[in-house]
Amino acid sequence: MRLSRGVPLVAAALVAAAVTWPVPAGAAAGAAGHCVRQERVRVPGAEFQQSACLPDLTTAGLAGTPYTDTADQAGLTARATRTPSGVPGVQIDGYFPDSSHFNATHGWKHDAQFVIRLPDHWNGGLVVTGAPGTRKQYATDKAISDQVLARGYAYAATDKGNSGADFYRDGTRPGDAIAEWNARTTQLTRAAKRAVAQRYGHAPRRTYMTGISNGGYLTRWQLENHPELYDGGVDWEGALWTADGPNLLTSLPAAVGHILGSADDEDLYAVGFARGSEFLWPYHEKAYWGVTQKIYRAEFDPGYDTGCPGPSAGSTAEEILAPCASDAAYDYASRPASVHRAVERVALTGRIGRPLITLHGDLDALLPKAADSDVYARMIDASGRGGMHRYYTIQGGTHVDGLYDTYPDRLRPILPCYRSAFDALVSWVERGTEPPADRTVGRTAGEDVVNSCDVGGTTAGR
């Protein structure tokens, strides 16, 4: 992990540059009233920041402007998802000191980028997230930012300090790049709390951590390691890393073998893939399985000799995506202790220190729930923290909601269930109303599954 020449995670005095961005064309006349205290807000520790007073901080108002990136949100939400709009406030974009340069957003070519949104009508809360997958700071604007801003929360998101299919090249030791994800999330949370205090005159009364996929992993890790920073979290299909498995390196080799014909359906079921998810496998063979196995193996086990192209310096996209027999043969259990130690540095324990709600689709074909959230729920129970956890299985849910548009008769988006879960978390934390017991959330006849869900509406449990 490289936090740039030993610069501390939050160096309050460091703001190398702070400028004001223009508002979108045609909005200037209405923006003046949204600039209260803008000039006073400086993000502690930021090397560079730019601020703008905007008439609408949601994607409805930001699409086509530099203040969001709709391309990086592709596939995460169903096409008919309804989102709110009309949330005026201040947006701050910038970056913390870092020595890597994967993120080219705004032409900065600088990692550790962040976005902070401060609505004019604030409810006293803050929501923090990190990018899913290998995406960047605007990836969950539609899935998370829009809704929480409409509820009055301040919002902060990080690119995790490295992004893209080359993220594993960051750092000096195996595991450094992912360790940086956690450090950058902690860094942003602390800085955002102080920026909020500058903007509104006092620190947030409640702070919630949340995220999708790798953002869900960040949520789990933060509630385990920095519960003092948060009041609770919602984990949407978070990735699971454990030193002895299961993890992505114990399930994905079989998936790669399935692509090559060296593994059959039973091999995938044996490592956790759900029966009934087979119709999703061809898409995942092309888009996820091969490249995901390669880049995480390169992150934790760079010494593994694949004898085949990529990922390495100069690899083409085709080489990185191409399935390889040695990747299919990868046996995490037999790899050297140094590999397991690298994973252990970022591993989860289940020892959460704040209330957590987990959502996982029963048709997830990238992070199968049997090898992920089912295991994490047992880890939480084993640590004696089960009373702080609720786990909802979303029937027909898969890893990315965009696939619903291809299979509307077989899938349901998780986003509306996530919104319901977030409301349940707030009621739990702020009013003491405990959410329903662990259960499976199913479809009901006539339900608009794209925009409605009640995590308390069905039965079943773990």
Backbone torsions as a table, in degrees:
resi	resn	phi	psi	omega
1	MET	NA	134.0	-178.6
2	ARG	-121.9	106.9	177.5
3	LEU	-101.8	27.4	171.7
4	SER	67.9	88.8	169.8
5	ARG	54.3	39.5	173.9
6	GLY	75.3	13.2	177.8
7	VAL	-63.2	129.7	-179.1
8	PRO	-63.1	159.0	-175.2
9	LEU	-58.8	-39.4	175.2
10	VAL	-130.4	101.7	176.9
11	ALA	-103.8	98.7	-167.4
12	ALA	-59.4	-26.7	-173.5
13	ALA	-85.6	-11.4	-169.5
14	LEU	-92.1	107.4	167.4
15	VAL	-139.3	94.2	-172.7
16	ALA	-68.9	-31.4	-179.5
17	ALA	-154.1	140.8	176.4
18	ALA	-146.3	117.3	-177.4
19	VAL	-131.6	171.1	-179.6
20	THR	-109.0	130.0	175.8
21	TRP	-84.9	153.2	173.6
22	PRO	-72.7	153.8	174.2
23	VAL	-79.5	163.6	178.2
24	PRO	-56.4	151.3	-178.5
25	ALA	-53.0	136.1	177.5
26	GLY	85.5	-6.0	-175.4
27	ALA	-103.0	-4.4	-171.6
28	ALA	-59.0	-40.3	-176.1
29	ALA	-62.7	-35.4	-178.5
30	GLY	-88.4	-6.8	-172.8
31	ALA	-85.5	-21.1	-172.6
32	ALA	-57.2	-36.0	-178.1
33	GLY	-74.7	-7.5	-177.8
34	HIS	-98.5	13.2	-171.5
35	CYS	-105.1	17.2	-178.4
36	VAL	-58.7	122.7	176.7
37	ARG	64.1	9.2	-179.4
38	GLN	-54.6	-47.3	-173.6
39	GLU	-66.6	-17.8	-179.1
40	ARG	-85.1	-14.5	-173.5
41	VAL	-84.4	115.1	175.3
42	ARG	-124.9	128.4	-177.1
43	VAL	-79.5	114.2	-177.1
44	PRO	-58.1	131.2	177.9
45	GLY	87.4	-10.5	-177.9
46	ALA	-71.0	136.3	174.2
47	GLU	-78.8	-30.2	-178.4
48	PHE	-152.5	141.9	174.0
49	GLN	-149.0	152.2	174.4
50	GLN	-132.4	137.9	-176.3
51	SER	-120.7	150.5	176.3
52	ALA	-147.2	137.5	170.1
53	CYS	-89.9	123.0	-172.0
54	LEU	-125.5	144.5	178.1
55	PRO	-74.4	-16.7	179.3
56	ASP	-153.9	115.9	-178.4
57	LEU	-87.5	-3.0	-178.9
58	THR	-86.6	169.0	-178.3
59	THR	-64.7	-24.8	176.6
60	ALA	-60.5	-36.7	-179.9
61	GLY	-91.6	-22.8	-173.3
62	LEU	-97.5	-16.4	-178.1
63	ALA	-54.2	131.7	-179.7
64	GLY	85.0	3.8	177.8
65	THR	-113.0	171.8	177.2
66	PRO	-73.4	-1.1	-171.0
67	TYR	-90.1	0.1	174.3
68	THR	-154.9	175.1	178.8
69	ASP	-141.3	93.0	-176.6
70	THR	-64.9	-28.1	179.8
71	ALA	-63.5	-35.6	-178.4
72	ASP	-77.0	-8.2	177.8
73	GLN	-95.4	-2.4	-172.4
74	ALA	-56.3	133.1	174.0
75	GLY	86.4	-12.4	-174.9
76	LEU	-80.7	-22.2	-178.1
77	THR	-131.0	154.7	176.3
78	ALA	-72.3	152.1	-173.4
79	ARG	-60.4	-37.0	-174.9
80	ALA	-89.9	12.6	179.5
81	THR	-60.9	128.0	176.3
82	ARG	-88.5	135.5	179.2
83	THR	-129.6	150.5	179.1
84	PRO	-76.4	172.4	178.4
85	SER	-153.6	177.3	175.3
86	GLY	74.3	47.3	178.9
87	VAL	-116.1	95.3	-179.9
88	PRO	-73.9	153.5	177.7
89	GLY	165.8	-163.0	-177.2
90	VAL	-110.2	134.9	172.4
91	GLN	-114.6	135.2	176.6
92	ILE	-121.0	122.5	175.0
93	ASP	-115.5	144.2	179.4
94	GLY	-178.6	-164.9	177.1
95	TYR	-150.2	153.2	174.2
96	PHE	-91.5	161.3	176.8
97	PRO	-54.9	133.3	179.2
98	ASP	-159.5	157.0	-177.6
99	SER	-106.8	1.4	180.0
100	SER	-109.7	163.5	-165.8
101	HIS	-140.3	40.6	-179.0
102	PHE	-77.4	-31.0	-173.1
103	ASN	-89.6	110.2	-178.6
104	ALA	-97.0	10.0	179.4
105	THR	-55.0	138.2	-177.7
106	HIS	64.9	9.5	-177.4
107	GLY	75.2	9.5	-176.1
108	TRP	-74.7	-30.7	-175.6
109	LYS	48.1	54.2	-175.6
110	HIS	-147.6	130.4	179.6
111	ASP	-84.8	-179.2	-175.1
112	ALA	63.4	36.0	175.5
113	GLN	-78.3	152.5	-179.2
114	PHE	-144.2	162.5	168.4
115	VAL	-132.3	135.9	174.8
116	ILE	-125.5	129.9	178.3
117	ARG	-118.9	130.1	-174.7
118	LEU	-123.5	97.1	-176.7
119	PRO	-69.1	148.9	177.7
120	ASP	-60.5	-39.0	-177.5
121	HIS	-102.7	92.7	-170.2
122	TRP	-96.4	139.1	179.4
123	ASN	-96.7	3.7	178.8
124	GLY	94.2	1.1	-176.9
125	GLY	-114.1	167.2	178.7
126	LEU	-136.6	135.0	174.8
127	VAL	-117.7	129.1	-177.9
128	VAL	-118.9	141.4	176.3
129	THR	-148.8	166.2	172.8
130	GLY	-125.4	159.6	-173.5
131	ALA	-64.9	140.3	172.5
132	PRO	-76.2	160.0	177.3
133	GLY	53.4	-132.2	176.9
134	THR	-113.8	28.8	-179.0
135	ARG	-82.6	-171.1	-173.4
136	LYS	-122.5	-168.5	-164.0
137	GLN	-66.7	-21.4	-179.7
138	TYR	-94.8	3.7	-170.3
139	ALA	-59.5	-36.4	-176.1
140	THR	-104.0	24.4	178.9
141	ASP	-58.8	-45.3	-179.1
142	LYS	-77.5	-39.7	-175.3
143	ALA	-73.7	-35.0	-174.2
144	ILE	-124.4	-52.3	-171.5
145	SER	-58.1	-47.8	-175.0
146	ASP	-53.9	-49.0	-174.2
147	GLN	-69.7	-43.4	-176.6
148	VAL	-70.8	-34.1	175.4
149	LEU	-62.7	-41.5	179.1
150	ALA	-63.8	-26.2	177.0
151	ARG	-84.1	-5.8	176.2
152	GLY	101.3	3.7	179.9
153	TYR	-79.1	145.3	161.5
154	ALA	-72.3	156.0	-172.5
155	TYR	-138.4	139.3	177.6
156	ALA	-140.9	136.4	-180.0
157	ALA	-139.0	146.5	-179.1
158	THR	-122.1	152.4	173.3
159	ASP	-81.7	2.9	176.6
160	LYS	77.2	0.7	177.0
161	GLY	94.5	-11.7	172.8
162	ASN	-164.6	151.9	-173.6
163	SER	-153.8	172.7	178.8
164	GLY	80.2	173.7	-177.6
165	ALA	-67.9	-10.7	178.6
166	ASP	-97.4	9.4	-172.1
167	PHE	-56.1	-32.7	-175.8
168	TYR	-64.5	-13.4	179.6
169	ARG	-79.6	-7.7	179.3
170	ASP	-79.4	149.5	177.9
171	GLY	86.9	179.9	-177.3
172	THR	-117.3	-25.2	-179.2
173	ARG	-114.6	153.6	173.3
174	PRO	-55.0	132.3	-179.0
175	GLY	92.4	-9.5	-177.2
176	ASP	-61.1	-40.7	-175.0
177	ALA	-63.3	-43.8	179.8
178	ILE	-73.2	-35.3	174.8
179	ALA	-58.9	-34.7	178.0
180	GLU	-65.8	-33.1	177.6
181	TRP	-53.8	-45.5	-178.2
182	ASN	-68.1	-42.4	-179.6
183	ALA	-64.0	-40.4	-179.2
184	ARG	-68.1	-34.1	177.9
185	THR	-67.3	-43.0	175.7
186	THR	-60.9	-45.1	179.4
187	GLN	-57.8	-48.2	-178.7
188	LEU	-66.3	-39.4	180.0
189	THR	-59.7	-47.0	-179.6
190	ARG	-64.0	-42.8	-178.7
191	ALA	-68.3	-41.1	-178.7
192	ALA	-64.9	-38.1	177.4
193	LYS	-58.7	-41.0	-178.5
194	ARG	-74.8	-34.4	175.3
195	ALA	-65.3	-39.9	176.6
196	VAL	-60.2	-43.0	179.8
197	ALA	-62.8	-37.9	176.6
198	GLN	-64.8	-42.1	-175.2
199	ARG	-69.8	-41.7	-171.0
200	TYR	-110.8	-6.6	178.1
201	GLY	95.2	-8.0	174.4
202	HIS	-157.6	158.5	-178.9
203	ALA	-67.3	159.5	177.8
204	PRO	-61.3	140.2	178.3
205	ARG	-76.8	-29.7	177.6
206	ARG	-137.2	139.6	176.3
207	THR	-129.4	127.7	-179.0
208	TYR	-118.1	138.0	175.8
209	MET	-104.3	139.7	-178.3
210	THR	-158.0	167.6	177.3
211	GLY	170.4	165.6	-179.5
212	ILE	-108.9	134.7	172.4
213	SER	59.6	-113.4	175.7
214	ASN	-61.7	-29.7	173.5
215	GLY	-66.2	-31.9	173.9
216	GLY	-68.6	-38.6	173.2
217	TYR	-59.1	-45.2	178.5
218	LEU	-59.0	-39.3	179.1
219	THR	-61.7	-48.0	178.7
220	ARG	-58.8	-48.3	-175.9
221	TRP	-64.2	-42.8	-179.3
222	GLN	-64.2	-41.8	-179.5
223	LEU	-70.7	-22.6	174.5
224	GLU	-80.0	-41.2	-168.8
225	ASN	-104.2	-22.9	179.1
226	HIS	-137.0	55.5	-179.5
227	PRO	-63.0	-20.8	179.8
228	GLU	-66.0	-17.9	-177.5
229	LEU	-89.0	-14.5	-169.5
230	TYR	-131.8	163.4	174.2
231	ASP	-107.5	-12.5	178.6
232	GLY	167.5	178.1	-178.2
233	GLY	-157.0	159.3	172.4
234	VAL	-123.3	123.7	-175.6
235	ASP	-108.0	113.2	-178.0
236	TRP	-102.3	96.2	177.1
237	GLU	53.4	50.4	-179.5
238	GLY	-65.2	145.4	175.1
239	ALA	-70.0	143.6	179.7
240	LEU	-109.1	125.8	172.6
241	TRP	-120.5	120.3	172.3
242	THR	-131.0	145.7	-172.1
243	ALA	-62.9	-34.8	-177.7
244	ASP	-102.9	6.8	-176.9
245	GLY	85.9	158.6	4.1
246	PRO	-76.2	156.9	172.3
247	ASN	-162.6	-176.9	-177.4
248	LEU	-59.6	-28.3	-177.2
249	LEU	-82.6	-4.1	173.4
250	THR	-101.5	-19.2	-179.3
251	SER	-103.3	-36.6	-172.8
252	LEU	-72.6	-29.1	176.6
253	PRO	-57.4	-38.3	177.1
254	ALA	-64.7	-37.4	178.4
255	ALA	-64.3	-41.4	177.0
256	VAL	-65.0	-38.8	176.4
257	GLY	-62.2	-33.2	177.7
258	HIS	-65.2	-38.8	177.0
259	ILE	-60.0	-42.1	-174.1
260	LEU	-85.9	-8.2	-179.6
261	GLY	87.6	6.5	178.9
262	SER	-92.9	-4.2	176.6
263	ALA	-133.6	141.7	179.4
264	ASP	-105.5	-177.7	-177.1
265	ASP	-57.1	-39.9	-178.1
266	GLU	-62.1	-32.7	177.4
267	ASP	-64.8	-38.3	178.0
268	LEU	-70.3	-40.2	176.8
269	TYR	-61.0	-36.5	-176.7
270	ALA	-65.3	-27.7	179.3
271	VAL	-99.6	8.6	170.2
272	GLY	118.6	-12.2	-179.1
273	PHE	-65.1	139.5	-171.2
274	ALA	-80.4	137.9	167.8
275	ARG	-63.7	134.7	-175.9
276	GLY	102.1	-13.8	179.4
277	SER	-92.9	4.3	-172.8
278	GLU	-59.0	-32.8	-178.2
279	PHE	-65.2	-17.5	178.9
280	LEU	-90.0	-13.5	-172.8
281	TRP	-65.0	-40.6	179.5
282	PRO	-57.7	-39.9	177.5
283	TYR	-63.7	-44.8	-178.2
284	HIS	-68.5	-29.5	175.3
285	GLU	-61.1	-37.3	-177.8
286	LYS	-83.9	-36.8	-168.3
287	ALA	-103.4	-25.6	-167.3
288	TYR	-129.8	-51.4	-163.7
289	TRP	-59.5	-51.8	-175.0
290	GLY	-64.9	-52.1	-176.9
291	VAL	-66.5	-37.7	-179.2
292	THR	-64.9	-44.4	178.5
293	GLN	-61.1	-41.9	-176.8
294	LYS	-65.2	-46.9	-172.5
295	ILE	-72.9	-32.9	177.9
296	TYR	-78.4	-33.5	172.5
297	ARG	-62.3	-41.6	177.9
298	ALA	-64.4	-32.0	179.2
299	GLU	-69.0	-44.5	-173.7
300	PHE	-99.1	-23.0	-173.6
301	ASP	-138.5	61.6	-176.8
302	PRO	-66.3	-15.3	-179.6
303	GLY	-82.1	-6.0	-179.3
304	TYR	-70.0	123.7	-177.2
305	ASP	-89.6	104.7	-177.5
306	THR	-80.5	-28.1	-176.5
307	GLY	68.7	18.5	-179.7
308	CYS	-144.0	164.6	-173.9
309	PRO	-64.6	143.5	166.8
310	GLY	63.8	158.6	-6.4
311	PRO	-82.9	132.9	176.2
312	SER	-155.5	169.8	-179.1
313	ALA	-56.6	127.2	178.2
314	GLY	89.1	0.1	178.7
315	SER	-64.0	141.3	173.9
316	THR	-83.0	163.9	177.9
317	ALA	-59.0	-38.9	-179.7
318	GLU	-64.4	-38.1	178.9
319	GLU	-68.0	-40.3	-179.9
320	ILE	-66.4	-39.6	-177.1
321	LEU	-77.6	-22.7	-173.9
322	ALA	-65.0	129.5	176.4
323	PRO	-67.3	147.9	-175.1
324	CYS	-133.6	138.2	-176.1
325	ALA	-59.7	-37.7	-178.4
326	SER	-72.4	-27.0	173.1
327	ASP	-69.3	-38.0	177.4
328	ALA	-66.1	-30.4	-178.5
329	ALA	-86.4	-1.3	-176.4
330	TYR	-58.8	127.6	-179.2
331	ASP	-120.5	95.2	-175.9
332	TYR	-56.8	-39.8	-175.4
333	ALA	-60.7	-30.5	-176.3
334	SER	-94.0	0.0	-178.6
335	ARG	-74.2	159.0	-175.3
336	PRO	-58.2	157.6	-179.8
337	ALA	-58.4	-30.0	-179.6
338	SER	-61.7	-33.7	178.3
339	VAL	-67.7	-44.7	179.3
340	HIS	-65.4	-35.0	177.0
341	ARG	-66.8	-36.4	178.2
342	ALA	-62.5	-42.0	177.1
343	VAL	-68.3	-38.3	-178.4
344	GLU	-60.3	-29.7	179.3
345	ARG	-60.3	-28.7	-177.2
346	VAL	-117.0	10.6	-172.6
347	ALA	-71.2	156.0	175.1
348	LEU	-93.5	156.0	-177.9
349	THR	-120.8	-20.8	-173.7
350	GLY	89.0	-3.9	-176.8
351	ARG	-87.1	66.1	178.7
352	ILE	-68.9	148.8	-179.5
353	GLY	-114.2	2.5	178.5
354	ARG	-143.4	160.0	179.7
355	PRO	-57.6	138.8	-177.5
356	LEU	-137.8	133.8	170.9
357	ILE	-113.4	127.5	179.2
358	THR	-109.5	134.7	173.7
359	LEU	-119.2	137.6	176.3
360	HIS	-149.5	133.0	177.5
361	GLY	-76.9	139.7	-179.0
362	ASP	-75.4	-6.8	176.8
363	LEU	-114.4	23.5	176.8
364	ASP	-63.0	118.8	-177.4
365	ALA	-107.0	13.6	171.1
366	LEU	-114.1	-50.6	175.3
367	LEU	-115.9	80.7	-176.7
368	PRO	-58.5	134.2	-171.8
369	LYS	-63.1	-30.0	-179.8
370	ALA	-64.0	-28.0	179.6
371	ALA	-104.0	10.2	-174.8
372	ASP	-135.4	-93.4	-172.7
373	SER	-67.6	-30.6	173.9
374	ASP	-59.6	-43.5	-179.8
375	VAL	-68.0	-43.8	-178.1
376	TYR	-64.2	-37.4	177.0
377	ALA	-61.3	-40.5	177.6
378	ARG	-66.9	-35.9	177.5
379	MET	-63.6	-41.6	178.7
380	ILE	-63.4	-44.8	178.7
381	ASP	-60.9	-43.3	-178.3
382	ALA	-64.7	-26.9	179.7
383	SER	-84.7	-0.5	179.8
384	GLY	80.7	15.7	-177.5
385	ARG	-107.6	14.2	-175.0
386	GLY	-57.8	-28.7	179.6
387	GLY	-66.9	-18.3	179.0
388	MET	-96.9	8.7	-172.7
389	HIS	-128.5	140.3	168.8
390	ARG	-129.0	142.1	-173.6
391	TYR	-131.4	117.1	-178.5
392	TYR	-117.2	120.5	174.8
393	THR	-87.0	127.8	-178.4
394	ILE	-98.5	109.8	-178.3
395	GLN	-66.6	124.0	-177.6
396	GLY	84.5	3.8	177.9
397	GLY	-83.6	144.8	174.7
398	THR	-131.6	-175.5	-166.3
399	HIS	-68.8	-34.8	178.2
400	VAL	-126.3	129.9	-175.0
401	ASP	-65.5	-22.5	-178.6
402	GLY	-60.1	-23.7	179.4
403	LEU	-69.2	-16.1	175.8
404	TYR	-58.2	-36.3	-177.5
405	ASP	-64.5	-25.3	176.8
406	THR	-86.3	-32.8	-175.7
407	TYR	-129.1	61.4	-175.9
408	PRO	-66.2	-19.5	179.9
409	ASP	-87.1	-10.1	-176.3
410	ARG	-118.5	-21.6	-173.8
411	LEU	-119.1	164.5	167.4
412	ARG	-136.5	142.8	176.7
413	PRO	-67.3	147.4	178.0
414	ILE	-87.8	-22.4	-174.9
415	LEU	-50.6	-49.6	-179.7
416	PRO	-62.9	-31.3	175.6
417	CYS	-70.0	-35.2	175.0
418	TYR	-61.6	-45.0	179.3
419	ARG	-61.5	-40.8	176.9
420	SER	-63.8	-40.9	179.6
421	ALA	-65.8	-38.2	178.5
422	PHE	-63.2	-42.8	177.0
423	ASP	-62.3	-38.6	178.8
424	ALA	-65.1	-38.5	177.7
425	LEU	-63.0	-45.0	-179.6
426	VAL	-61.0	-43.2	178.5
427	SER	-63.9	-37.0	178.7
428	TRP	-64.9	-49.2	-175.6
429	VAL	-73.2	-44.1	-169.1
430	GLU	-95.6	-21.9	-179.2
431	ARG	-124.1	-1.1	178.3
432	GLY	73.5	15.9	179.6
433	THR	-87.1	106.3	-176.5
434	GLU	-69.4	136.9	177.8
435	PRO	-67.5	164.1	175.9
436	PRO	-58.2	160.3	177.1
437	ALA	-63.2	164.7	178.1
438	ASP	-51.8	138.2	-176.7
439	ARG	-164.7	170.1	173.7
440	THR	-98.1	130.9	178.9
441	VAL	-97.6	113.8	-177.4
442	GLY	-105.1	171.9	176.0
443	ARG	-80.4	146.4	173.4
444	THR	-118.0	152.3	-176.0
445	ALA	-58.3	132.0	177.1
446	GLY	78.0	2.0	-177.7
447	GLU	-73.5	139.2	171.7
448	ASP	-82.5	88.1	-171.8
449	VAL	-67.7	-17.9	179.3
450	VAL	-73.5	-28.2	-172.2
451	ASN	-129.4	5.0	179.1
452	SER	-141.2	147.1	178.5
453	CYS	-171.3	144.9	175.4
454	ASP	-129.3	109.4	-177.3
455	VAL	-67.0	-9.9	178.2
456	GLY	-101.8	11.3	-168.2
457	GLY	-93.8	-7.8	-177.3
458	THR	-134.2	177.0	-175.7
459	THR	-115.4	175.2	-179.1
460	ALA	115.3	164.6	-177.9
461	GLY	-162.0	178.0	179.2
462	ARG	-91.5	NA	NA
